Amino acid sequence: MRISIVLLALWCLFTSPVQAADITQARFSLPTDSYDHCVLGDCTEYKAVEAILEDGYMLSFRLTDDSVFEDVTPRLVPMGLNGKKAILTIRSYPETGAALVLLEVRGGKLKITAESEPIGTAHRWQNPIGAADFDRDGKIEIASVHTPHLHGVLTLYERRGKKLVIDKQAQAFSNHQPGSAQLDMHEIMNWDLDNMPDIILPDITRTTLKVVSFKSGEAEIIAEKKFKALITGPITADSSGVDVVLSDGNTEHWSRK
């Protein structure tokens, strides 16, 4: 009996890293053209996502036939169990549009562990920005722009159990050009050096770049700059400010000083 217990303990020891290891990379697989929105430059979406763990192990999750991953690259965010990373991506439904989902490793499997309500209308999409504690409440929020081609609603989600729930919203912003695979038309950085993450993204016209702070609990524009051409992205940050790619082919630097 004692030998059996020892063997069981050894088996658990050598099989548990799949469950304990953190995610280091994520990628999509199983491309499909079953969803006819085609907002990201082509009509290819994905049915599955793969996670590569720090021990080299790979796990995969496949959606059911009712939805697709309408995204270019899955993102890693610090919202997993016990401080580990989760995968953040967009799940789109033919009748109700795009929802945000988090996937984590649970019990040695890759699973969807939290999901938002879809936007509610067919062929309505959103572009995630990233995750941080934007409003100083001690919780990590996910920032995303609902319908960046229409109303452009900057939205903060909080995780509550298995749900991603809308916490705050502000209008009107756009971090995506229709038909483009460029999804990095935004940046998160501490713009005013107050040790709080701010969100940098274009307004709905994509001619003005704005810095949005939620440190007061509500959206506040703390800086903005107008450009002579459309902002097409990407927007990238360095220690002095951001570089902004424009539709005329130029890249302009906006310094925060």
Disulfide bonds with the S-S distance in Angstrom:
Cys38-Cys43 1.85
